[in-house]
Amino acid sequence: VYHVSFRLADSIPQSKRDEWIHERDSIIKNAASLKRDLTAEENKKIRHLYSERIEKYLDSGHGECLLAQNQIAELVANALKHFDGERYTLHAWCVMPNHVHVIVEPHKGWELSKIIHSWKSFTAHEANKRLNRSGDFWQRDAYNHIIRSEKEYYFQIQYTWENPDKAGLKDWLWRWRKPDRDDLATTWAPAGGTFADWPNRLKE
């Protein structure tokens, strides 16, 4: 299961992105020059430079924020859902004004890179057509991170779901998460209570 994030072409200025990459690379080169591995603190700083800092910048709403338009957000959401259960399984997703988060599990025979390319290629073409514009819609790169534990899985699901709230977006429509076992137990509990001897056949 992966956490995938991709963003609009104008969501982060190239100069700002280059600045963060340079900072990150400087830390790595310094450790290499000293012929040692990165320390835990350096690894933490690198993650902050190129993920947490980017997320904070994205949530500030830089760029045109074309995904804030309902027709474009719906286009992207429908593209994510289109092959759900066939090429991959969706666990959660959120279409933010200038970026997208997806928790996705590719099915056998479907590479993650091909899935992401399919989403971005189709939505870029359709969005440009609907908005009567041309040029890059998405930034070329996409962030992806493999989820390695159950604890991290629930953290990433919650992070994706709560992203609009943390960015101050009220009543945000464009998000979804797979109900967990507790949610299902609550949702489907019989209103009149339960008893042990349920009949085996519906007509009974």
N, C-alpha and C positions, 0 to 999 in steps of 0.2 A: 504494500500500500504506500502510495506517494502523496506528499503535499506538493502541489504544483502551483506556481504563481507566474502570471504573465501580465504585462502592462502596456498601456497605450504609448505610442511613439513619442508623444510630447510630455509624458508624465514626469520624466526626470531629464533635465538639461544634460547634454553630453558633457559639458564642462564639470558639472557637479559629480556625475558618474565617474569621470576620469580622475577627479580629485580623490574619491573614496577608493578606487582601485589602486591608485598610486600609494595611498597610505597603507593599504593592505599588503601590497607587494613589497613595500619598504620593510615591514615587519618580517616577512618571509625571507627576504634577501639578507637582512641583518643576522638572523639566526643561521642561515647557510654560511655566511662569511665567518661566523664563529664556530662552524662545524658542529652544530648541536641541533637537536629537535626543538620545535616550538614548545614553550612552557604552557601550562594550563591557562595562565593569565593572558598570554599572547593569543592562544586559540580563541579564548573568550572575546578578546578585543577584535579579532578578525571577524568573528560571527556578528558582533555588534556593528562593525563598519559596513559590512556588505549585506546584512539582512535586516536587523532591527532598525538601523538608521534609514535604510531605504523605505521600510514599511512606514516609519513615522513620517517621512517626507511625502510618501504617496497619500497617506491619510490626511495630509494638510490640503490636498485638492489642487495640486499643480497641474497646469495644462488646461485644455478645453473641457476635459471631463465629459467626453461624448457618451460614456456609458451611463451618465445620469439621465439621459433621455430614455424614456420607457420603451420606445420602439427598438432602440439599439440594445438595451439591457435584456429585453425579451428575446431578441435575436440570438444573443450570446447564450442565454440560459437554455433556450431550445436546442441550440447546437450541442451544448454539454449533455443534455438529456437524450439526444437523438439515438445514440448507440449504447445507452445504458442497459446492461443486461446482455448485450450481444458482443461488443468488443471489449467492454470494461464494466466494472461496477462502481457507481458513484457512492461515496460515503458522506460527502458534504460538499457544498459549493457556495460561493458568494460572488456576485458581480458588483464590484464597487465602482464609483464614478470614473476612476482612471486605471483600475487594475482588476484582476480576477484571481480568486483562490479556489482550488479544487483539491479535494481529497479523493484519490482515484486508485482503483486496483485493476491493472490491465489483465485481460484474459490471455490464456495461452495462445501464442501465435501473433499477439499484437504488441509491438514495441511501444513504449511510452512516447518516444520521440515522434513516431508516426501519428499517434493519437493527438498529441499537442499540435503537430503541423496541420492535421485535418481541422481541428477547431479554429486555429488562427487563420488558415488560408480561406476557409469558407466564410467566416464572419468578417474578415477584412474586405473581401470582395463585395459581399452583400451590404455591409455598412457603408462603404464608399458609394455604392450605387444609390442607396436610400438617402444619403446625405448630400448627394451630388458633388462629391469631392474626389480627389485622386491622391496618390502618394501613399507613403507608409501609414498603416493604421496601428499596428503593434510594433513594439521594439523587437528586434530580432531574437534576442536571447530570452530564455525562460528559466526561472529558478525551479529546481525540483529537489526534493529531499526525501529519502526513504525513511519510513517510520519503522522503528526497530523494537518497540515494546508496546504493551497494552496501555501503560501509563502515558507514553508519548502520544499514542493514537488518540486517547480521549482529550489530551491537551490540544492537539492540532485541530480536532473536530470543534472544540469549544472556541479556540482562537478564530477559526474561520467563521463560525456562527456569530461571534460577538464583535467582529471587525467593524460593522456599521455602527454599533452602539458606541464603541471606543472613538470612532471618528465623528461622533455627534450627529449621525444620520437617524432621524426619528421615523418610525413606522416604515422601515426599509423593506421593500417587497422582494428584492432579488437575492434571496438566500434560501438554502435548504440543508437539512441534515437528516441522516438516517436515524430513525428512532432507535434508542438502545433498549435493552431488555426491560429496564425499569419503566421507561416511557410506555412500552407496549402493555406491560402489566397494568399500569394505571389506566391507559386508554380503554382497554378491553375488559376491565373488571365488570361483571354483571351488576346492574344497578340494584337488583333485588337480593343480592348475596349469592352464596354458592352452597351446594350440598354434594355429598359423595356419589349418589346414585343417579347420575345423568344417564338417560337412555342411550342405547347404541345407535338407534336409527331415528332419522328426523321425524317420521310419522308417529313415533311413539311419544 
